[in-house]
Amino acid sequence: MADHHNADHVHGSMDIRAQEKTFAGFIRMSIWVACIAIGVLIFMGLVNA
């Protein structure tokens, strides 16, 4: 399959700042969405009671 070995590659040398920034944004957005969903559920429970 993909048995291409590049002798010039050095493990751990790639710049991953863009990926780290994207992942941090994804986690931050996921936390916001989860908190809003929980808040909506609590609101719905209080209003319906």
PyMOL Python script that loads the backbone (N, CA, C, O; Angstrom):
from pymol import cmd

cmd.read_pdbstr("""\
ATOM      1  N   MET A   1       0.836  -1.177   0.000  1.00  0.00           N
ATOM      2  CA  MET A   1       0.000   0.000   0.000  1.00  0.00           C
ATOM      3  C   MET A   1       0.884   1.245   0.000  1.00  0.00           C
ATOM      4  O   MET A   1       1.513   1.561  -1.010  1.00  0.00           O
ATOM      5  N   ALA A   2       0.933   1.941   1.115  1.00  0.00           N
ATOM      6  CA  ALA A   2       1.690   3.190   1.182  1.00  0.00           C
ATOM      7  C   ALA A   2       3.029   2.943   1.859  1.00  0.00           C
ATOM      8  O   ALA A   2       3.263   3.407   2.975  1.00  0.00           O
ATOM      9  N   ASP A   3       3.900   2.217   1.187  1.00  0.00           N
ATOM     10  CA  ASP A   3       5.227   1.935   1.741  1.00  0.00           C
ATOM     11  C   ASP A   3       6.272   2.873   1.180  1.00  0.00           C
ATOM     12  O   ASP A   3       7.354   2.440   0.783  1.00  0.00           O
ATOM     13  N   HIS A   4       5.955   4.146   1.145  1.00  0.00           N
ATOM     14  CA  HIS A   4       6.908   5.135   0.655  1.00  0.00           C
ATOM     15  C   HIS A   4       7.703   5.654   1.845  1.00  0.00           C
ATOM     16  O   HIS A   4       7.147   6.294   2.737  1.00  0.00           O
ATOM     17  N   HIS A   5       8.974   5.383   1.857  1.00  0.00           N
ATOM     18  CA  HIS A   5       9.835   5.830   2.946  1.00  0.00           C
ATOM     19  C   HIS A   5      10.652   7.008   2.461  1.00  0.00           C
ATOM     20  O   HIS A   5      11.397   6.899   1.487  1.00  0.00           O
ATOM     21  N   ASN A   6      10.511   8.138   3.141  1.00  0.00           N
ATOM     22  CA  ASN A   6      11.242   9.338   2.776  1.00  0.00           C
ATOM     23  C   ASN A   6      12.408   9.493   3.749  1.00  0.00           C
ATOM     24  O   ASN A   6      12.197   9.679   4.948  1.00  0.00           O
ATOM     25  N   ALA A   7      13.615   9.417   3.247  1.00  0.00           N
ATOM     26  CA  ALA A   7      14.811   9.493   4.091  1.00  0.00           C
ATOM     27  C   ALA A   7      15.000  10.889   4.670  1.00  0.00           C
ATOM     28  O   ALA A   7      15.698  11.052   5.670  1.00  0.00           O
ATOM     29  N   ASP A   8      14.380  11.909   4.044  1.00  0.00           N
ATOM     30  CA  ASP A   8      14.550  13.282   4.517  1.00  0.00           C
ATOM     31  C   ASP A   8      13.621  13.630   5.676  1.00  0.00           C
ATOM     32  O   ASP A   8      13.806  14.657   6.329  1.00  0.00           O
ATOM     33  N   HIS A   9      12.637  12.795   5.936  1.00  0.00           N
ATOM     34  CA  HIS A   9      11.656  13.097   6.983  1.00  0.00           C
ATOM     35  C   HIS A   9      12.263  12.891   8.367  1.00  0.00           C
ATOM     36  O   HIS A   9      12.907  11.877   8.635  1.00  0.00           O
ATOM     37  N   VAL A  10      12.046  13.871   9.236  1.00  0.00           N
ATOM     38  CA  VAL A  10      12.471  13.780  10.629  1.00  0.00           C
ATOM     39  C   VAL A  10      11.212  13.794  11.485  1.00  0.00           C
ATOM     40  O   VAL A  10      10.457  14.766  11.476  1.00  0.00           O
ATOM     41  N   HIS A  11      10.991  12.712  12.223  1.00  0.00           N
ATOM     42  CA  HIS A  11       9.791  12.580  13.038  1.00  0.00           C
ATOM     43  C   HIS A  11       9.701  13.719  14.054  1.00  0.00           C
ATOM     44  O   HIS A  11      10.656  13.992  14.781  1.00  0.00           O
ATOM     45  N   GLY A  12       8.537  14.382  14.094  1.00  0.00           N
ATOM     46  CA  GLY A  12       8.314  15.457  15.054  1.00  0.00           C
ATOM     47  C   GLY A  12       8.776  16.820  14.588  1.00  0.00           C
ATOM     48  O   GLY A  12       8.810  17.756  15.386  1.00  0.00           O
ATOM     49  N   SER A  13       9.135  16.964  13.319  1.00  0.00           N
ATOM     50  CA  SER A  13       9.660  18.239  12.841  1.00  0.00           C
ATOM     51  C   SER A  13       8.612  19.100  12.146  1.00  0.00           C
ATOM     52  O   SER A  13       8.909  20.233  11.767  1.00  0.00           O
ATOM     53  N   MET A  14       7.396  18.594  11.969  1.00  0.00           N
ATOM     54  CA  MET A  14       6.368  19.350  11.267  1.00  0.00           C
ATOM     55  C   MET A  14       5.785  20.436  12.157  1.00  0.00           C
ATOM     56  O   MET A  14       5.582  20.221  13.352  1.00  0.00           O
ATOM     57  N   ASP A  15       5.516  21.596  11.583  1.00  0.00           N
ATOM     58  CA  ASP A  15       4.895  22.696  12.323  1.00  0.00           C
ATOM     59  C   ASP A  15       3.392  22.421  12.421  1.00  0.00           C
ATOM     60  O   ASP A  15       2.697  22.382  11.405  1.00  0.00           O
ATOM     61  N   ILE A  16       2.898  22.232  13.638  1.00  0.00           N
ATOM     62  CA  ILE A  16       1.489  21.869  13.820  1.00  0.00           C
ATOM     63  C   ILE A  16       0.713  22.953  14.564  1.00  0.00           C
ATOM     64  O   ILE A  16      -0.328  22.665  15.154  1.00  0.00           O
ATOM     65  N   ARG A  17       1.195  24.185  14.546  1.00  0.00           N
ATOM     66  CA  ARG A  17       0.500  25.257  15.256  1.00  0.00           C
ATOM     67  C   ARG A  17      -0.910  25.486  14.716  1.00  0.00           C
ATOM     68  O   ARG A  17      -1.832  25.745  15.489  1.00  0.00           O
ATOM     69  N   ALA A  18      -1.084  25.393  13.403  1.00  0.00           N
ATOM     70  CA  ALA A  18      -2.417  25.595  12.821  1.00  0.00           C
ATOM     71  C   ALA A  18      -3.372  24.495  13.280  1.00  0.00           C
ATOM     72  O   ALA A  18      -4.528  24.773  13.600  1.00  0.00           O
ATOM     73  N   GLN A  19      -2.899  23.250  13.315  1.00  0.00           N
ATOM     74  CA  GLN A  19      -3.749  22.144  13.772  1.00  0.00           C
ATOM     75  C   GLN A  19      -4.100  22.297  15.245  1.00  0.00           C
ATOM     76  O   GLN A  19      -5.238  22.044  15.642  1.00  0.00           O
ATOM     77  N   GLU A  20      -3.127  22.712  16.061  1.00  0.00           N
ATOM     78  CA  GLU A  20      -3.381  22.902  17.487  1.00  0.00           C
ATOM     79  C   GLU A  20      -4.409  24.010  17.716  1.00  0.00           C
ATOM     80  O   GLU A  20      -5.282  23.887  18.575  1.00  0.00           O
ATOM     81  N   LYS A  21      -4.299  25.096  16.938  1.00  0.00           N
ATOM     82  CA  LYS A  21      -5.237  26.204  17.063  1.00  0.00           C
ATOM     83  C   LYS A  21      -6.644  25.771  16.647  1.00  0.00           C
ATOM     84  O   LYS A  21      -7.623  26.130  17.300  1.00  0.00           O
ATOM     85  N   THR A  22      -6.744  25.007  15.570  1.00  0.00           N
ATOM     86  CA  THR A  22      -8.037  24.511  15.108  1.00  0.00           C
ATOM     87  C   THR A  22      -8.654  23.572  16.135  1.00  0.00           C
ATOM     88  O   THR A  22      -9.849  23.665  16.419  1.00  0.00           O
ATOM     89  N   PHE A  23      -7.854  22.671  16.694  1.00  0.00           N
ATOM     90  CA  PHE A  23      -8.358  21.729  17.692  1.00  0.00           C
ATOM     91  C   PHE A  23      -8.833  22.463  18.943  1.00  0.00           C
ATOM     92  O   PHE A  23      -9.877  22.124  19.500  1.00  0.00           O
ATOM     93  N   ALA A  24      -8.072  23.468  19.390  1.00  0.00           N
ATOM     94  CA  ALA A  24      -8.469  24.249  20.564  1.00  0.00           C
ATOM     95  C   ALA A  24      -9.793  24.961  20.302  1.00  0.00           C
ATOM     96  O   ALA A  24     -10.645  25.025  21.188  1.00  0.00           O
ATOM     97  N   GLY A  25      -9.974  25.494  19.100  1.00  0.00           N
ATOM     98  CA  GLY A  25     -11.235  26.140  18.743  1.00  0.00           C
ATOM     99  C   GLY A  25     -12.389  25.153  18.721  1.00  0.00           C
ATOM    100  O   GLY A  25     -13.494  25.471  19.160  1.00  0.00           O
ATOM    101  N   PHE A  26     -12.132  23.950  18.208  1.00  0.00           N
ATOM    102  CA  PHE A  26     -13.156  22.912  18.175  1.00  0.00           C
ATOM    103  C   PHE A  26     -13.589  22.527  19.590  1.00  0.00           C
ATOM    104  O   PHE A  26     -14.782  22.395  19.860  1.00  0.00           O
ATOM    105  N   ILE A  27     -12.633  22.350  20.482  1.00  0.00           N
ATOM    106  CA  ILE A  27     -12.948  21.997  21.865  1.00  0.00           C
ATOM    107  C   ILE A  27     -13.722  23.120  22.542  1.00  0.00           C
ATOM    108  O   ILE A  27     -14.701  22.869  23.244  1.00  0.00           O
ATOM    109  N   ARG A  28     -13.285  24.358  22.331  1.00  0.00           N
ATOM    110  CA  ARG A  28     -13.964  25.506  22.929  1.00  0.00           C
ATOM    111  C   ARG A  28     -15.416  25.594  22.431  1.00  0.00           C
ATOM    112  O   ARG A  28     -16.328  25.825  23.224  1.00  0.00           O
ATOM    113  N   MET A  29     -15.628  25.412  21.126  1.00  0.00           N
ATOM    114  CA  MET A  29     -16.972  25.469  20.575  1.00  0.00           C
ATOM    115  C   MET A  29     -17.824  24.311  21.098  1.00  0.00           C
ATOM    116  O   MET A  29     -19.011  24.493  21.370  1.00  0.00           O
ATOM    117  N   SER A  30     -17.232  23.129  21.240  1.00  0.00           N
ATOM    118  CA  SER A  30     -17.963  21.978  21.757  1.00  0.00           C
ATOM    119  C   SER A  30     -18.427  22.217  23.188  1.00  0.00           C
ATOM    120  O   SER A  30     -19.541  21.840  23.552  1.00  0.00           O
ATOM    121  N   ILE A  31     -17.588  22.834  23.993  1.00  0.00           N
ATOM    122  CA  ILE A  31     -17.960  23.144  25.377  1.00  0.00           C
ATOM    123  C   ILE A  31     -19.108  24.142  25.403  1.00  0.00           C
ATOM    124  O   ILE A  31     -20.049  23.980  26.180  1.00  0.00           O
ATOM    125  N   TRP A  32     -19.045  25.176  24.562  1.00  0.00           N
ATOM    126  CA  TRP A  32     -20.132  26.153  24.488  1.00  0.00           C
ATOM    127  C   TRP A  32     -21.444  25.498  24.088  1.00  0.00           C
ATOM    128  O   TRP A  32     -22.481  25.752  24.701  1.00  0.00           O
ATOM    129  N   VAL A  33     -21.401  24.654  23.062  1.00  0.00           N
ATOM    130  CA  VAL A  33     -22.622  23.982  22.593  1.00  0.00           C
ATOM    131  C   VAL A  33     -23.191  23.086  23.678  1.00  0.00           C
ATOM    132  O   VAL A  33     -24.406  23.063  23.877  1.00  0.00           O
ATOM    133  N   ALA A  34     -22.344  22.349  24.384  1.00  0.00           N
ATOM    134  CA  ALA A  34     -22.811  21.473  25.456  1.00  0.00           C
ATOM    135  C   ALA A  34     -23.453  22.297  26.582  1.00  0.00           C
ATOM    136  O   ALA A  34     -24.505  21.922  27.101  1.00  0.00           O
ATOM    137  N   CYS A  35     -22.832  23.400  26.953  1.00  0.00           N
ATOM    138  CA  CYS A  35     -23.386  24.244  28.024  1.00  0.00           C
ATOM    139  C   CYS A  35     -24.717  24.854  27.614  1.00  0.00           C
ATOM    140  O   CYS A  35     -25.648  24.910  28.418  1.00  0.00           O
ATOM    141  N   ILE A  36     -24.814  25.311  26.374  1.00  0.00           N
ATOM    142  CA  ILE A  36     -26.073  25.886  25.903  1.00  0.00           C
ATOM    143  C   ILE A  36     -27.164  24.822  25.872  1.00  0.00           C
ATOM    144  O   ILE A  36     -28.301  25.092  26.259  1.00  0.00           O
ATOM    145  N   ALA A  37     -26.833  23.623  25.417  1.00  0.00           N
ATOM    146  CA  ALA A  37     -27.821  22.537  25.363  1.00  0.00           C
ATOM    147  C   ALA A  37     -28.303  22.187  26.764  1.00  0.00           C
ATOM    148  O   ALA A  37     -29.499  21.988  26.976  1.00  0.00           O
ATOM    149  N   ILE A  38     -27.390  22.109  27.715  1.00  0.00           N
ATOM    150  CA  ILE A  38     -27.776  21.821  29.100  1.00  0.00           C
ATOM    151  C   ILE A  38     -28.652  22.946  29.648  1.00  0.00           C
ATOM    152  O   ILE A  38     -29.649  22.692  30.323  1.00  0.00           O
ATOM    153  N   GLY A  39     -28.274  24.184  29.354  1.00  0.00           N
ATOM    154  CA  GLY A  39     -29.082  25.326  29.792  1.00  0.00           C
ATOM    155  C   GLY A  39     -30.484  25.294  29.210  1.00  0.00           C
ATOM    156  O   GLY A  39     -31.455  25.571  29.914  1.00  0.00           O
ATOM    157  N   VAL A  40     -30.600  24.957  27.927  1.00  0.00           N
ATOM    158  CA  VAL A  40     -31.919  24.864  27.295  1.00  0.00           C
ATOM    159  C   VAL A  40     -32.740  23.762  27.939  1.00  0.00           C
ATOM    160  O   VAL A  40     -33.931  23.948  28.188  1.00  0.00           O
ATOM    161  N   LEU A  41     -32.129  22.625  28.210  1.00  0.00           N
ATOM    162  CA  LEU A  41     -32.856  21.529  28.854  1.00  0.00           C
ATOM    163  C   LEU A  41     -33.329  21.912  30.256  1.00  0.00           C
ATOM    164  O   LEU A  41     -34.451  21.584  30.639  1.00  0.00           O
ATOM    165  N   ILE A  42     -32.493  22.596  31.014  1.00  0.00           N
ATOM    166  CA  ILE A  42     -32.890  23.044  32.352  1.00  0.00           C
ATOM    167  C   ILE A  42     -34.034  24.047  32.249  1.00  0.00           C
ATOM    168  O   ILE A  42     -34.997  23.978  33.013  1.00  0.00           O
ATOM    169  N   PHE A  43     -33.927  24.972  31.308  1.00  0.00           N
ATOM    170  CA  PHE A  43     -34.986  25.966  31.106  1.00  0.00           C
ATOM    171  C   PHE A  43     -36.307  25.289  30.732  1.00  0.00           C
ATOM    172  O   PHE A  43     -37.364  25.641  31.256  1.00  0.00           O
ATOM    173  N   MET A  44     -36.235  24.321  29.826  1.00  0.00           N
ATOM    174  CA  MET A  44     -37.439  23.602  29.416  1.00  0.00           C
ATOM    175  C   MET A  44     -38.047  22.852  30.592  1.00  0.00           C
ATOM    176  O   MET A  44     -39.269  22.810  30.740  1.00  0.00           O
ATOM    177  N   GLY A  45     -37.197  22.257  31.433  1.00  0.00           N
ATOM    178  CA  GLY A  45     -37.693  21.545  32.605  1.00  0.00           C
ATOM    179  C   GLY A  45     -38.352  22.480  33.607  1.00  0.00           C
ATOM    180  O   GLY A  45     -39.363  22.120  34.210  1.00  0.00           O
ATOM    181  N   LEU A  46     -37.801  23.672  33.797  1.00  0.00           N
ATOM    182  CA  LEU A  46     -38.375  24.626  34.755  1.00  0.00           C
ATOM    183  C   LEU A  46     -39.670  25.220  34.233  1.00  0.00           C
ATOM    184  O   LEU A  46     -40.611  25.421  35.000  1.00  0.00           O
ATOM    185  N   VAL A  47     -39.731  25.500  32.960  1.00  0.00           N
ATOM    186  CA  VAL A  47     -40.920  26.118  32.393  1.00  0.00           C
ATOM    187  C   VAL A  47     -42.077  25.126  32.364  1.00  0.00           C
ATOM    188  O   VAL A  47     -43.229  25.510  32.569  1.00  0.00           O
ATOM    189  N   ASN A  48     -41.785  23.872  32.113  1.00  0.00           N
ATOM    190  CA  ASN A  48     -42.825  22.852  31.997  1.00  0.00           C
ATOM    191  C   ASN A  48     -43.348  22.403  33.363  1.00  0.00           C
ATOM    192  O   ASN A  48     -44.428  21.819  33.445  1.00  0.00           O
ATOM    193  N   ALA A  49     -42.597  22.669  34.436  1.00  0.00           N
ATOM    194  CA  ALA A  49     -43.000  22.171  35.763  1.00  0.00           C
ATOM    195  C   ALA A  49     -44.109  22.995  36.380  1.00  0.00           C
ATOM    196  O   ALA A  49     -44.554  22.701  37.490  1.00  0.00           O
TER     197      ALA A  49
END
""", "prot")
cmd.dss("prot")
cmd.show_as("cartoon", "prot")
cmd.util.cbc("prot")
cmd.orient("prot")
